Amino acid sequence: MAGLIEILNRLSETAEPPEQIENSGLKPSVRNIVAEFAGRMRHERAFFFPTIPGALLNQAKKRFAQDLRYDEVPLALLADGIKGDARSGILVTDRHVYSKKTGPRGMRLALLENATADNSVWAGCSGLMAEGQLVFKPVLVPGELVVLLAELIRRLAQRA
């Protein structure tokens, strides 16, 4: 019986409720962009709406996305923790980008609310840069995923 309860708890952590997906309010164009990048960024550390595991999302909220608002829709998560978890990483929502920086709290950037975001986000050898500052320096996430994530953020900013 305990094994069944553990399995059910795990399932509830990994799937977003269907009504939350239906009521997310995402524009079809945003859903299409996210789906396109989900196909291009296939990797064990990359997760996309609507299948971001709840356990990883909760870790991100505790570690670096403490300011995540209840009405934001998580679109993409790169989990950069040593054990494949989201103790470190970057989370893109329909409004903000959250990332793990040094210190106890993460950082939140309003890139998707900023009309110039499409010009101010780029990825280089040191990581993801935005508005002139280093936002995410990957440890285990491959650099090509960071480059694609920068492109995803620029595309989302153009649609915002």
Order of alpha helices (4+ residues) and beta strands (2+ residues): alpha-alpha-alpha-beta-alpha-beta-beta-beta-beta-alpha-beta-beta-beta-alpha
